[in-house]
Structures are given as structure tokens and as C-alpha cells.
Amino acid sequence: MRLFTQGLCQLHQNEADTQEDSQTIRFFQHISPSLLALLGLALLMPWLLTGWFGWYHYGSVTREAEHTAQRSVVALQEHAGSVLETHALVLHQIEALTGQQSWGEISSDPRLEGTLTQLVTRFPQLSAVGLVDAVGQVRLCNHGQHRGVSVADRQYFGAHSNGNVQGVFFSEPESSRIHGEPQFTMSIARHNAQGQFDGIIFASVPVRYFTDFWRQFVPSEGYLVPMVRGDGVLLTRYPAANNPRNLDINGPFLSHIREASHGIYTAVSQVDHIERINAYSQVKDYPIYISYSVERNVVWQRWWGDMAPGILITIVVTMALIGLAGLVVRRAQLQHIALTRWRNTASTLELEIKRREHAEAVLRQGQKMEALGQLAGGIAHDFNNLLAGVVGNLEMMRIHLEHGRLEAVSRSIKAAESVADTATAITKRLLMFSRREVPTVRACSVSF
């Protein structure tokens, strides 16, 4: 019995839940579209604002990175320009000191070697300074023991001996034959009295001198400073990792320096395939270009660091709005369910009232019919009495006629007429009742 009762209660509970679910479905089907739009807008508004601010702030961070790159490349260009200009002055000073001296006079002048040594000591950015004859042999150098060493295989000697270069030439980076350190060489050609090629004057520049200075402009990973010759030869690059010998002639860097001597652009590096913001500038009037590059990931990280608190706040606000919207919808749902129940109750009451009115109408109709039946029974009884009187008087008239009592017949006739008049009066009253007619009073004449 107890199990039956529990099952019955569970059945009623399931029916109640099913009814509430159906009411919930009807509620969401009939919910106002404007309310749904308002709730959706309330949930989307924080994200729309966050998205707009994120887009605006990303532009600000990108512009800040571009300005930083442009300011940094100006400083780097000034530093490199002063270094290269110093080297060029050293070359021209040595050219002025040697003048039109022959190689025999140069080799026998002890003061020249001392001068070269002083220049290297005075300028730490110089690793070697010397003079090379027309066949590529070192005739004078700050490292005196390297006289007679041939540099005919070096790029800078071949460029001058072939007559392909006018003015200062910048070689590709090579390892020094003295200490093995990477360096590039600046050189100018010497000519004899007849104007023929008679050798070169060179000054070697260690690339570490630039990279040591650049290190202070590269605060962390994600930044890059390259120095490139105008034809794409990479002189040095910091941080140096898998540096190529030459850049692609159709790559983004060379394409931009052909268009303008300085500028800024964003492109994917052809060396390591990393997208960077690159600000570049030509170093003085030399065919040398220096660049300051910022990885796009640095911009994203800085942007994310600024946006993370705002996004967290947006998530919290969205969750709060979702909870509030759920509460509003639940309250509206409960009100809808209560209103539905009241409407159902009102409909039930209205139906009950109609049934009661119908029953009352049927009852009244029955009572009316009962009254009519009683009325008809009374009328039938009265008419039966009247007919009995008429029949009795007629019988008396027959008896009186058989015995010849005419006076008695006359009395029976009058009695029968009286009964007939009574019946006539009753009939008139019944007609007036059925037709709801107002009786007409007429004056009648009585003769005596």
C-alpha cells in the first residue's frame, strides 16, 4: 500500500513537472522579442565596448612600437654614421700622409707604422689599418709582423683592382686573419702619378663594436638590429643567429630601401619568417642601411598585458548580467505561470457559473411546467364540474319534459346557461393570461 501511495505521489509530481515545463516552453515562445533583444544587447554591450577598446588600444600599442623603432633607428644611425665617418677620415688621413710616396719609401718610413698603431690605439672601433700594393700584398700595417701577407683573395681588393668602386668600399663580413674575429673592411684605392691603380688603404671594423652598442637598445627577446649593405650583403645582425650571407634582392627590406632612404614597414622576415615592424635608415651617404625591428608578438604581449584585467572584468560583468537576466526571466516565468493558473481558474469558474445558470434555467423551466400542469389540472377539474352541471341540467330538462313540467324545464335551462356563462368567463381569463392582454371593460345595457 505504501509503495502504491509513493508511486501515485511520484506520478502526480511528474505530471506537475511536465505541466510546468510545457508552461515554460509556451512562455519562451510568447516572450516579447523586444525583451529578448534588450537582454541580448545587455550581454553583448560589455564585449562590444571591450572589443572596441581592444582594437583602439592595439592600434595605440602598434603606433607606440613604431615610434620606438623610429626613435631607436635614428640613434643607431647616428652612432653608426659617426663610427663609419671616423673610419673614412682615418683612411683619408693615411692617404694624405702617404701622398705620392712609392712603396719603397712607405716601407722604409718607421713613422708610418707608429702612426697606424696610434690610430688603432686611439680608436677602439679599429681592429686593423694598413696599406696593400697593387698585387695584393700588405706593405704596411699596425701589426708589423703581417707585412707580406696577401689579401688578393679578399673582396675589397678585387673590387678596387677591377675598377668597379669609386670612393669608400665596404666589404662583406670576414674572419680576421690575425685574431679570427668577424669584421668588415672599409677601403679606398691608391693611385700612382700616372693615375693607375697602385693598391689600397684599408681599415677593418670588428662587428662586435656595433653589437655591443646595440645591446642596450634591445631590452629583451623580440627585438632585432641588422646592418645591411645596399646590395643585400648582411654586415652584422643582433641578436646574431643563423645570419645569411645575402638578403633576397626582391625581399621586403631591399624593396623598401630602393624606394626611400628611410621609412617604416611591417613584413615577415625572409631570414627567420617572423613578422616584425621595421624602421630603417641609410647611414649618412654610405651604401649602408641599419634597421630596428620589433616582433609582432611583442606588440601582442604588451597589448594582452594591458587588456587582460579589462577582459577579466568583462567576463565577471557578463556572468553577473547572465545571472541577473536569468533571475529576471525566472521571475517573469513564475509570473506567467501564476497568471496562467489564474486564467485557468477564472475559466473554470466561468464555466461553473454557466453550468449553474443553465441548471437554474432548467429548474425554473421545470417549475414553470409544474405550475402550468397544476393550472391545467385545476382548469380541467373546474370545467369537469361545469360540464357536470350542464349535463345534469340537461338530464333534468329531459325528465321535466317527459312529465310536462315546463316551468321546471325553464329553470334547468337558466341553470345550464349560468354554468355556460361561468365557463365562458373562465375561458376569457385564460386567454387574457396567455396573451398578456389587458381586459376591456364595456358598458352593457340591462333591460327590466
C-alpha positions in Angstrom: 0.0 0.0 0.0 2.8 2.4 0.9 4.6 1.7 -2.4 1.3 2.3 -4.3 0.9 5.7 -2.5 4.5 6.6 -3.2 4.1 5.7 -6.9 0.9 7.8 -7.0 2.6 10.8 -5.5 5.5 10.4 -7.9 3.1 10.3 -10.8 1.4 13.5 -9.7 4.8 15.2 -9.3 5.8 14.1 -12.8 2.6 15.5 -14.2 3.1 18.7 -12.3 6.7 19.0 -13.7 5.5 18.2 -17.2 2.9 20.9 -16.9 5.4 23.4 -15.6 7.8 22.5 -18.5 5.1 23.0 -21.0 4.2 26.3 -19.5 7.9 27.3 -19.6 8.1 26.4 -23.3 4.9 28.4 -24.0 6.4 31.3 -22.0 9.6 31.4 -24.2 7.5 31.0 -27.3 5.4 34.0 -26.4 8.1 36.1 -24.8 8.5 39.6 -26.2 11.1 39.9 -29.0 12.0 43.4 -27.6 12.7 41.8 -24.2 15.0 39.2 -25.8 16.7 41.9 -27.9 17.2 44.0 -24.7 18.7 41.0 -22.8 20.9 40.2 -25.8 22.1 43.8 -26.1 22.8 43.9 -22.3 25.0 40.8 -22.6 26.8 42.0 -25.8 27.4 45.6 -24.7 30.4 44.9 -22.4 32.0 42.7 -25.1 31.3 45.4 -27.8 32.9 48.0 -25.6 35.8 45.7 -24.7 36.3 44.8 -28.4 36.3 48.5 -29.5 38.7 49.5 -26.7 40.9 46.4 -27.5 41.0 47.4 -31.2 41.8 51.0 -30.3 44.4 50.1 -27.8 46.1 47.6 -30.2 46.4 50.5 -32.6 47.9 52.6 -29.8 50.4 49.9 -28.9 51.3 49.4 -32.5 51.9 53.1 -33.0 54.0 53.2 -29.8 56.1 50.4 -31.1 56.5 52.1 -34.4 57.6 55.4 -32.7 60.0 53.5 -30.5 61.5 51.8 -33.6 61.8 55.1 -35.4 63.5 56.8 -32.4 65.8 53.9 -31.9 66.9 53.7 -35.5 67.7 57.4 -35.5 70.1 56.9 -32.6 71.6 53.7 -34.1 72.0 55.5 -37.4 73.8 58.4 -35.8 76.1 56.1 -33.9 76.9 54.0 -37.0 77.4 57.2 -39.0 79.9 58.6 -36.6 81.8 55.4 -36.5 82.0 55.0 -40.3 82.8 58.6 -40.8 85.7 58.3 -38.3 87.0 55.3 -40.3 86.7 57.2 -43.5 88.6 60.1 -42.0 91.3 57.7 -40.9 91.6 56.3 -44.5 91.9 59.8 -46.0 94.4 60.8 -43.3 96.6 57.9 -44.2 96.1 58.7 -47.9 97.3 62.3 -47.1 100.3 61.0 -45.1 101.5 58.6 -47.8 100.7 61.0 -50.7 102.6 60.1 -53.9 105.2 58.1 -52.0 106.5 54.9 -53.6 106.1 51.6 -51.9 109.8 51.6 -51.1 109.5 54.9 -49.3 106.4 53.7 -47.4 108.0 50.5 -46.3 111.2 52.3 -45.1 109.4 55.0 -43.2 109.2 53.9 -39.5 106.9 56.7 -38.5 104.1 55.5 -40.7 103.8 52.2 -38.8 103.8 54.1 -35.5 101.1 56.3 -36.8 98.9 53.4 -37.7 99.5 51.8 -34.3 98.5 55.1 -32.6 95.3 55.3 -34.7 94.3 51.8 -33.7 95.0 52.6 -30.1 93.1 55.8 -30.2 90.0 54.4 -31.9 88.8 51.1 -30.3 86.5 50.6 -33.2 89.5 49.9 -35.4 91.0 46.4 -35.4 93.5 46.8 -38.2 94.8 49.6 -40.5 97.2 49.1 -43.4 98.3 49.6 -47.0 98.2 47.0 -49.7 100.2 47.2 -53.0 98.8 46.6 -56.5 99.4 42.8 -56.3 97.6 42.4 -53.0 100.5 42.2 -50.6 100.3 44.1 -47.2 103.2 46.6 -47.3 102.3 48.4 -44.1 100.1 47.5 -41.1 99.7 48.4 -37.5 100.6 44.7 -36.9 104.1 44.9 -38.4 104.6 41.1 -38.4 101.9 40.7 -41.1 103.8 42.5 -43.8 103.9 40.5 -47.0 100.6 38.7 -46.3 98.5 38.6 -49.4 94.9 39.9 -49.4 94.4 39.5 -53.1 91.6 37.0 -52.4 89.6 39.5 -50.3 86.5 41.1 -51.8 87.6 44.6 -51.1 90.9 44.2 -53.0 89.2 42.7 -56.0 86.6 45.5 -56.1 89.3 48.2 -56.3 91.7 46.4 -58.6 88.9 45.8 -61.1 88.0 49.4 -61.1 84.4 48.7 -60.0 84.4 51.0 -57.0 84.8 54.7 -56.7 85.4 56.1 -53.2 85.0 54.1 -50.0 84.1 50.4 -50.3 82.5 48.3 -47.6 83.4 44.6 -47.8 81.3 41.6 -46.7 82.0 40.4 -43.1 85.0 38.1 -42.9 87.1 36.5 -40.2 90.2 38.3 -39.3 93.5 36.5 -40.3 95.1 38.0 -37.2 92.7 37.1 -34.4 89.8 35.3 -36.2 87.2 37.8 -35.1 84.4 38.7 -37.6 84.9 42.1 -39.2 84.2 44.0 -42.3 86.6 46.3 -44.1 86.4 49.8 -45.3 88.9 50.6 -48.1 89.9 53.2 -50.7 92.1 52.9 -53.7 95.6 54.4 -54.2 96.9 55.6 -57.5 100.3 56.4 -58.8 101.4 59.6 -60.5 100.1 58.3 -63.8 96.6 57.7 -62.2 96.9 54.0 -62.4 95.7 51.6 -59.6 98.5 51.2 -57.1 97.0 49.4 -54.2 94.5 50.1 -51.4 94.3 51.6 -47.9 92.1 49.6 -45.6 90.6 49.8 -42.1 89.0 46.8 -40.5 85.9 47.2 -38.3 85.0 44.5 -35.7 81.3 43.8 -35.8 81.3 43.3 -32.0 81.8 47.1 -31.6 78.4 47.6 -33.1 76.7 44.7 -31.4 78.0 45.7 -28.0 76.4 49.2 -28.5 73.2 47.8 -29.9 72.7 45.5 -26.9 71.5 48.5 -24.8 68.8 49.2 -27.4 67.5 45.6 -27.4 65.9 45.2 -24.0 64.7 41.6 -24.4 63.8 39.0 -26.9 61.7 40.1 -29.8 63.9 42.9 -31.0 66.4 42.9 -33.8 69.0 45.3 -35.2 70.6 44.4 -38.6 73.1 46.4 -40.7 73.0 45.7 -44.4 74.9 46.8 -47.5 72.8 48.4 -50.2 73.2 45.3 -52.5 71.8 43.0 -49.8 75.0 41.8 -48.1 74.4 41.4 -44.4 77.2 43.1 -42.5 76.0 42.2 -39.0 72.8 41.4 -37.1 72.0 41.4 -33.4 71.0 39.1 -31.9 73.0 37.0 -34.4 71.5 33.6 -35.1 71.9 31.8 -38.4 72.7 35.0 -40.3 72.5 34.6 -44.1 75.2 36.0 -46.3 72.9 37.9 -48.5 69.3 39.1 -48.3 66.9 38.3 -51.2 67.1 41.1 -53.7 63.3 41.0 -54.1 62.7 40.8 -50.3 60.9 43.4 -48.3 64.0 45.1 -46.9 65.7 45.8 -50.2 62.5 46.6 -51.9 61.9 49.4 -49.4 65.4 50.8 -49.4 65.2 51.1 -53.2 62.1 53.3 -52.8 63.3 55.5 -50.0 66.4 56.0 -47.9 64.4 55.7 -44.6 61.0 54.6 -43.6 59.0 52.0 -41.7 57.1 48.9 -42.8 55.7 45.6 -41.4 56.7 42.4 -43.1 57.6 38.7 -42.5 61.3 38.3 -42.3 62.9 36.3 -45.1 65.5 35.0 -42.7 63.5 33.5 -39.8 60.0 34.0 -41.1 58.9 36.2 -38.2 56.6 39.2 -38.7 58.2 42.4 -37.5 57.7 46.1 -37.5 60.9 47.5 -39.2 62.1 51.1 -39.1 65.2 51.6 -41.3 67.5 54.4 -42.3 70.6 55.0 -44.5 73.8 55.7 -42.6 74.9 59.1 -43.8 75.7 59.0 -47.5 77.2 55.5 -47.4 75.6 52.5 -49.1 74.8 51.1 -45.6 71.4 50.7 -44.0 70.5 50.0 -40.4 67.2 48.8 -39.1 65.4 48.4 -35.8 62.8 45.7 -35.8 60.1 44.8 -33.3 58.4 41.4 -33.4 54.6 41.5 -33.8 54.5 39.1 -30.8 56.0 41.8 -28.6 53.1 44.1 -29.6 50.6 41.3 -28.9 52.2 40.5 -25.5 52.1 44.2 -24.4 48.6 44.5 -25.6 47.5 41.4 -23.8 49.2 42.6 -20.6 47.2 45.8 -20.8 43.9 44.1 -21.8 43.9 41.1 -19.5 42.4 42.9 -16.5 39.8 44.5 -18.6 38.8 41.2 -20.2 38.6 39.6 -16.8 36.3 42.4 -15.6 34.2 42.0 -18.7 33.8 38.2 -18.0 32.8 39.0 -14.4 30.3 41.6 -15.6 28.9 39.2 -18.3 28.4 36.5 -15.7 26.7 38.9 -13.4 24.4 40.0 -16.3 23.7 36.4 -17.2 22.7 35.8 -13.6 20.5 38.9 -13.5 18.9 38.0 -16.8 18.2 34.5 -15.6 16.7 36.0 -12.4 14.5 38.4 -14.5 13.4 35.6 -16.9 12.7 33.3 -13.9 10.6 35.9 -12.2 8.8 36.7 -15.5 8.3 32.9 -16.0 6.8 32.5 -12.5 4.5 35.5 -13.1 3.5 34.0 -16.4 2.8 30.6 -14.7 0.8 32.3 -11.9 -1.1 34.3 -14.5 -1.8 31.2 -16.5 -3.1 29.5 -13.4 -5.4 32.4 -12.5 -6.7 32.4 -16.1 -7.4 28.7 -15.9 -9.1 29.2 -12.5 -11.2 32.1 -14.0 -12.1 30.0 -17.0 -13.1 27.1 -14.6 -15.2 29.5 -12.5 -16.8 31.0 -15.6 -17.7 27.5 -16.9 -19.1 26.6 -13.5 -21.2 29.7 -13.4 -22.5 28.9 -16.9 -23.4 25.4 -15.8 -25.1 26.7 -12.7 -27.1 29.3 -14.7 -28.1 26.5 -17.1 -29.2 24.3 -14.2 -31.2 27.2 -12.7 -32.8 27.9 -16.0 -33.7 24.2 -16.3 -35.1 24.3 -12.8 -37.2 27.4 -13.5 -38.5 25.8 -16.6 -39.4 22.7 -14.7 -41.1 24.7 -12.0 -42.9 26.7 -14.7 -44.1 23.5 -16.4 -45.2 22.1 -13.0 -47.2 25.3 -12.3 -48.7 25.0 -15.8 -49.6 21.4 -15.1 -51.2 22.3 -11.8 -53.0 25.2 -13.5 -54.2 22.8 -16.3 -55.3 20.3 -13.7 -57.3 22.9 -11.8 -58.9 24.2 -15.1 -59.8 20.6 -16.2 -61.4 20.0 -12.8 -63.3 23.2 -13.0 -64.5 22.5 -16.5 -65.4 19.0 -15.5 -67.6 20.4 -12.7 -69.2 22.9 -15.1 -69.8 20.1 -17.7 -71.3 18.0 -14.9 -73.7 20.9 -14.1 -74.6 21.3 -17.8 -75.2 17.5 -18.2 -77.2 17.4 -15.0 -79.4 20.3 -16.0 -79.9 18.7 -19.5 -80.9 15.4 -17.8 -83.3 17.3 -15.6 -84.7 19.1 -18.6 -85.4 15.7 -20.3 -87.1 14.4 -17.2 -89.2 17.5 -16.8 -90.2 17.4 -20.4 -91.3 13.8 -20.1 -93.6 14.8 -17.2 -94.7 18.0 -18.8 -93.3 20.3 -16.2 -92.4 23.3 -18.3 -91.6 25.7 -15.5 -89.0 23.2 -14.2 -87.6 23.0 -17.7 -87.2 26.8 -17.8 -85.3 26.7 -14.5 -83.0 23.9 -15.8 -82.3 26.0 -18.9 -81.4 29.0 -16.9 -79.2 26.9 -14.6 -77.4 25.5 -17.7 -76.9 29.0 -19.2 -75.4 30.1 -15.9 -73.0 27.3 -15.9 -72.1 28.1 -19.6 -71.5 31.8 -18.7 -69.2 30.7 -15.9 -67.3 28.6 -18.4 -67.1 31.5 -20.9 -65.7 33.8 -18.2 -63.0 31.3 -17.2 -62.1 30.9 -20.9 -61.7 34.7 -21.3 -59.5 34.9 -18.3 -57.3 32.1 -19.6 -57.0 33.9 -23.0 -56.0 37.1 -21.3 -53.3 35.3 -19.2 -51.8 33.5 -22.2 -51.8 36.7 -24.4 -50.9 39.1 -21.6 -53.9 41.2 -22.7 -55.5 43.9 -20.7 -59.2 43.2 -20.3 -61.5 45.7 -21.9 -64.3 47.0 -19.8 -67.5 47.6 -21.9 -70.8 49.0 -20.7 -73.8 46.8 -21.2 -77.4 47.7 -21.2 -79.8 45.8 -18.9 -83.5 45.9 -19.6 -86.0 45.2 -17.0 
